Amino acid sequence: HVVSWSLKDFWWAEGKLVPSLVLDGGTIFILLLAAAAKSGQGIRGVDQVDLAWIVWTLSNLSWILCELAYHDSLTWRYLSASISFSAFLLLAGARELVKRRERRVGS
């Protein structure tokens, strides 16, 4: 997902709407696939941390639309900020899950 995310950022910086949106959507798809594969439970294995990354990527999508399609609309800025804050809350609420993952990897 890092490659698709980076390419999305490149096309976004270049001001190209369609490649940015396609790559952002592709990043979400890859994040879902990775979470499903990691858990071994398919889509049911998507946990709160995975969901935070997906929501963060959706916030990128809304920022892209804000800047490139809606000419920095204030409404889209607030929407994007709200989605970003939701991702933050999801990740902050998953603190114990992250700690458990770190302990599992460290052992």
C-alpha positions, 0 to 999 in steps of 0.5 A: 500500500505504500507504493500506491499511497506514494503514487497517489500523493505524487499525482495529487501534488501534480494536480491530477484528479483522476489518477489521484482518486484511482490510486487512493481507491486502490490503496483502500482496496490494498489495505482491506486485502492486507488486513484480511490476509494478516488476520486469516479471517477475511474481511471479518479480520479488519480491526480498529487499527486497520479501519483507522488507516482506511478512514485516514485514506478516505480523508485523503480522498476528500482532501483531493476532491476539496483541492482539485474538484471543488476549488478548496471549498470550505465545506469540503475542508470541514468534511475532510478535517472531520474524517481525519479526526475520526481516523485519529479517534479510531487509532487513539481508541485502539491503543490497547490493541496496538500494545498487544500487537507490539507485545506479540511481535516482540515475543 
